[in-house]
């Protein structure tokens, strides 16, 4: 999917993972409210409040631009009987919590989106990499690895925005700027709702919010049997960035 109008300022939210309090905190940011568009780079729903998160985002109207993530795809496949299990333990709960219209909506989301942003030129948005919604590439991946995952990208694209690894970074790879906004709902390394602003440069942001109150709200509102442990671990970012990188590196061929 490609939109041709040039945009001056956009916000990017990734990996919300069904955490409504974190999403509410980011949407309340003045610069998010003022952005011309908000791009969602996938893994929107796989978490404790998937239906509520989708309803809030869809209520924002056309300023929201959507890209599907691997976890969104897995929920759709599970609900449609195309798979019998989901790697993420909370996945089956999240899939069951979605309404039929929400499953259909997620099924129709594009895998990539291309926009023109002032100062950055043509920007490609994806979830994991431009060619695969669950492929792992990291800020310190070797140049040859970056060459592999960017090989099919249009030469006119000068910036690639991805999510999936839940850790924010900006780096240059083979002449292209690569941006990861981090995770709104399931951050690794430090708590808070991570996102970014684009145009004319790149501005990584983190929105602090009351994590303890949010965890208590999830426990009160969500029927997932392990929601208390889930909320404590992910909202407090118990996984360090070093631990997350070690796990992700194991998934990269010969990296």
C-alpha positions as CSV (number, residue, x, y, z in Angstrom):
1,X,0.0,0.0,0.0
2,X,1.3,3.5,-0.9
3,X,0.0,7.0,-0.3
4,X,1.6,9.7,-2.4
5,X,0.9,13.0,-0.5
6,X,3.8,14.4,1.4
7,X,3.3,14.5,5.1
8,X,5.0,16.9,7.5
9,X,4.7,15.1,10.8
10,X,3.6,11.6,11.7
11,X,3.6,9.5,14.8
12,X,4.5,5.8,14.8
13,X,3.1,3.3,17.3
14,X,4.2,-0.3,17.3
15,X,3.7,-3.5,19.3
16,X,0.8,-2.2,21.4
17,X,-0.1,-5.8,22.3
18,X,-3.5,-5.1,23.6
19,X,-2.4,-2.9,26.5
20,X,-5.1,-0.2,26.6
21,X,-3.7,2.0,29.4
22,X,-0.4,2.3,27.5
23,X,-2.2,3.2,24.3
24,X,-4.3,5.8,26.0
25,X,-1.2,7.4,27.5
26,X,0.4,7.8,24.0
27,X,-2.8,9.0,22.3
28,X,-3.0,11.7,25.0
29,X,0.4,13.1,24.0
30,X,-0.1,16.5,22.3
31,X,2.3,15.7,19.5
32,X,0.5,12.5,18.7
33,X,-2.8,14.3,18.7
34,X,-1.3,17.0,16.4
35,X,0.3,14.5,14.0
36,X,-1.2,14.4,10.5
37,X,-1.2,10.6,10.6
38,X,-0.5,7.9,13.1
39,X,1.0,4.7,11.6
40,X,0.6,1.4,13.5
41,X,3.3,-1.0,12.6
42,X,1.7,-4.2,13.8
43,X,1.2,-6.5,16.8
44,X,-1.7,-4.4,17.8
45,X,-4.0,-6.9,19.5
46,X,-2.1,-9.9,21.0
47,X,-2.5,-9.1,24.7
48,X,-5.0,-8.6,27.5
49,X,-7.4,-6.1,25.9
50,X,-7.4,-6.7,22.2
51,X,-11.0,-5.7,21.5
52,X,-10.8,-2.5,23.5
53,X,-7.5,-1.5,21.8
54,X,-9.0,-2.1,18.4
55,X,-12.1,-0.1,19.2
56,X,-10.2,2.9,20.4
57,X,-7.9,2.9,17.4
58,X,-10.7,2.5,14.9
59,X,-12.5,5.4,16.6
60,X,-9.7,7.7,15.6
61,X,-10.8,7.5,12.0
62,X,-8.8,7.9,8.8
63,X,-5.8,9.5,10.5
64,X,-4.8,6.0,11.6
65,X,-2.8,4.0,9.0
66,X,-2.4,0.3,9.7
67,X,0.2,-2.4,9.1
68,X,-0.4,-6.0,10.3
69,X,2.1,-7.8,12.5
70,X,2.8,-11.5,12.9
71,X,0.9,-11.7,16.1
72,X,-2.2,-10.1,14.5
73,X,-1.9,-12.6,11.7
74,X,-1.7,-15.5,14.2
75,X,-4.9,-14.4,15.9
76,X,-6.7,-14.3,12.7
77,X,-5.4,-17.7,11.6
78,X,-6.3,-19.2,15.0
79,X,-9.9,-17.9,14.9
80,X,-10.4,-19.1,11.3
81,X,-9.1,-22.6,12.1
82,X,-6.0,-22.2,10.0
83,X,-3.7,-23.0,12.9
84,X,-4.3,-25.0,16.2
85,X,-1.8,-23.1,18.4
86,X,-0.1,-19.8,18.9
87,X,3.5,-19.5,20.2
88,X,2.5,-16.6,22.6
89,X,0.6,-18.1,25.6
90,X,-1.8,-15.2,25.7
91,X,-2.5,-15.6,22.0
92,X,-5.5,-18.0,22.3
93,X,-7.2,-15.8,24.9
94,X,-6.7,-12.7,22.7
95,X,-8.0,-14.4,19.6
96,X,-11.2,-15.5,21.4
97,X,-11.7,-12.0,22.8
98,X,-12.0,-10.4,19.4
99,X,-15.4,-10.0,17.7
100,X,-15.9,-11.4,14.3
101,X,-15.9,-8.0,12.7
102,X,-12.5,-7.3,14.3
103,X,-11.1,-10.6,13.0
104,X,-12.2,-9.6,9.5
105,X,-10.7,-6.1,10.0
106,X,-7.3,-7.5,11.0
107,X,-7.3,-10.0,8.1
108,X,-7.6,-7.1,5.7
109,X,-4.6,-5.1,6.9
110,X,-1.7,-4.6,4.6
111,X,1.8,-6.0,5.4
112,X,3.6,-2.8,4.3
113,X,2.8,0.8,3.8
114,X,4.8,3.5,2.0
115,X,4.5,7.2,2.7
116,X,6.4,10.3,1.7
117,X,7.5,12.3,4.8
118,X,9.1,15.7,4.7
119,X,12.9,15.5,5.3
120,X,12.9,11.7,5.0
121,X,11.6,11.1,1.5
122,X,9.9,7.8,0.7
123,X,9.4,5.8,3.9
124,X,8.5,2.1,4.0
125,X,6.7,0.8,7.1
126,X,6.6,-2.8,8.0
127,X,6.3,-5.0,11.1
128,X,9.5,-7.1,11.3
129,X,11.3,-6.7,7.9
130,X,9.9,-5.6,4.5
131,X,9.8,-9.2,3.3
132,X,8.6,-11.1,6.4
133,X,6.4,-10.2,9.4
134,X,8.4,-12.3,11.9
135,X,12.0,-12.2,10.6
136,X,14.4,-10.8,13.2
137,X,17.0,-8.1,12.5
138,X,18.7,-6.1,15.2
139,X,20.4,-2.7,15.6
140,X,23.8,-4.5,15.7
141,X,23.1,-7.1,13.0
142,X,26.0,-7.5,10.6
143,X,25.9,-5.5,7.3
144,X,25.4,-8.6,5.2
145,X,22.2,-9.4,7.2
146,X,20.8,-5.9,6.6
147,X,21.6,-6.4,2.9
148,X,19.6,-9.6,2.9
149,X,16.4,-8.2,4.5
150,X,16.5,-4.9,2.5
151,X,17.3,-6.5,-0.9
152,X,13.9,-6.3,-2.4
153,X,13.1,-2.7,-1.2
154,X,12.5,-0.1,-3.9
155,X,15.7,2.0,-4.5
156,X,13.6,5.1,-3.9
157,X,12.9,4.2,-0.3
158,X,15.4,5.9,1.9
159,X,13.9,5.1,5.3
160,X,12.5,1.9,6.7
161,X,10.4,1.8,9.9
162,X,9.9,-1.5,11.6
163,X,8.9,-2.9,15.0
164,X,8.8,-6.5,16.3
165,X,11.8,-6.5,18.6
166,X,10.2,-4.1,21.2
167,X,13.4,-2.0,21.5
168,X,13.9,1.5,20.0
169,X,16.8,2.4,17.8
170,X,17.9,4.4,14.8
171,X,20.7,3.3,12.5
172,X,22.1,3.6,9.0
173,X,22.2,0.4,6.9
174,X,23.5,0.5,3.3
175,X,22.5,4.1,2.9
176,X,19.0,3.7,4.3
177,X,17.9,5.0,7.7
178,X,16.3,2.2,9.8
179,X,14.0,3.2,12.6
180,X,12.4,1.1,15.3
181,X,10.0,3.0,17.6
182,X,10.1,0.3,20.3
183,X,6.9,-1.1,21.9
184,X,3.9,0.8,23.3
185,X,2.6,-2.1,25.4
186,X,5.4,-4.6,25.9
187,X,8.8,-2.8,26.2
188,X,12.0,-4.5,26.8
189,X,14.8,-2.8,28.7
190,X,12.9,0.0,30.4
191,X,9.2,0.6,31.3
192,X,7.0,3.2,29.5
193,X,5.1,3.4,26.3
194,X,7.7,3.8,23.5
195,X,6.9,5.4,20.1
196,X,8.4,7.9,17.7
197,X,7.8,11.0,15.6
198,X,8.9,11.3,12.0
199,X,9.4,14.5,9.9
200,X,11.6,16.2,9.2
201,X,13.9,14.0,11.3
202,X,13.4,11.0,13.6
203,X,12.5,11.5,17.3
204,X,12.3,8.5,19.6
205,X,9.9,9.1,22.5
206,X,8.8,7.3,25.6
207,X,5.6,8.2,27.5
208,X,5.7,7.4,31.2
209,X,2.5,6.3,32.8
210,X,1.4,4.8,36.1
211,X,2.4,1.2,35.4
212,X,1.2,-0.1,38.8
213,X,-2.3,1.4,38.3
214,X,-2.3,0.0,34.7
215,X,-1.4,-3.5,35.9
216,X,-4.2,-3.3,38.6
217,X,-6.6,-2.2,35.9
218,X,-5.7,-5.1,33.7
219,X,-6.1,-7.6,36.5
220,X,-9.6,-6.1,37.3
221,X,-10.8,-6.0,33.6
222,X,-9.1,-8.9,31.9
223,X,-10.2,-12.6,32.3
224,X,-6.9,-14.1,31.2
225,X,-5.9,-16.5,33.9
226,X,-2.3,-15.3,34.1
227,X,-3.0,-11.6,33.6
228,X,-1.4,-10.6,36.9
229,X,1.9,-12.3,36.1
230,X,1.7,-11.1,32.5
231,X,1.1,-7.5,33.6
232,X,3.9,-7.5,36.2
233,X,6.4,-8.9,33.7
234,X,5.7,-6.9,30.6
235,X,4.4,-3.5,31.9
236,X,7.4,-3.3,34.3
237,X,9.8,-4.4,31.5
238,X,11.3,-7.1,33.6
239,X,13.2,-8.4,30.5
240,X,16.4,-6.3,30.1
241,X,17.5,-5.2,26.6
242,X,20.6,-7.5,26.9
243,X,18.4,-10.5,27.7
244,X,16.0,-9.7,24.8
245,X,18.9,-9.3,22.4
246,X,20.4,-12.6,23.4
247,X,17.0,-14.4,22.7
248,X,16.5,-12.6,19.4
249,X,20.1,-13.3,18.2
250,X,19.4,-17.0,18.6
251,X,16.7,-16.6,15.9
252,X,19.0,-15.1,13.3
253,X,20.8,-17.4,10.9
254,X,24.6,-17.1,11.5
255,X,24.4,-13.6,12.9
